[in-house]
């Protein structure tokens, strides 16, 4: 998750000069925006990973025989 956020951060900083004409009233490298988006993405990724982690703890044979 952190690697993905890091790659996205680098890509967005590289694309910032191209997006600057589309932004009004905010800098293309506004740190608070980058922090808010990174925190939101990490929160969603962690919440989505919890059920996957729980499912990985189940024995596949027991899961298939439960039906």
N, C-alpha and C positions, 0 to 999 in steps of 0.2 A: 504494500500500500504506500509506504513511504517512498519507494523507488518511483512509483507512478506519479505521485504528487511532485517529486523532484523533477522528473522529466517534463511534466506539464508546466511547472514553474519556469524551467529553462526555455521551453518553447514559447510560453506567453511573453516572457521578457524579450525573446528574439523577435516576436511579432509586434511588440509594442509600438515601434515607430510607424508601422503600417496601419495600425488601428487608431492612432492619435487623432486623425482628422474626424473620426466618428464620435469622439468623446467630447462632452460639454460639461465643464465644471469639475472635472476630475483628471488627475494625472494618469497616464497609462501605466505608470509604475507605482501606484499608490499602495504603500505597504499594508494598510488596514484592509483594503479590498483583497489583497493576496492572502492575508492571514485568515480572513473570514471564509473565503472560498476553500482554502486548504483545510480548515477546521471542519467545514460542512462536508467535504468529500471524505475526509478520514472518518468522521462520525458515521456517515452512511455505510462506508465500507466495513467498519467494525460491526455495526448492527447487522449487516447482511452476512458477515462471516460467522456469527454466533450459531445460527441453525446449521450451517455447513459443518462446523466443528462438532456439534452434537451428533450429527448424522454420521460423521466419520468414526465415532466411538462405538457404533452399533456393529455387531458381528453380521456380516453379509448373509451367512447361512440362516441365522435366526430371523433376519428381516425377510428373506425369501420364503421361509416356512410359515411366517405369521399369516400369510393369506391363505 
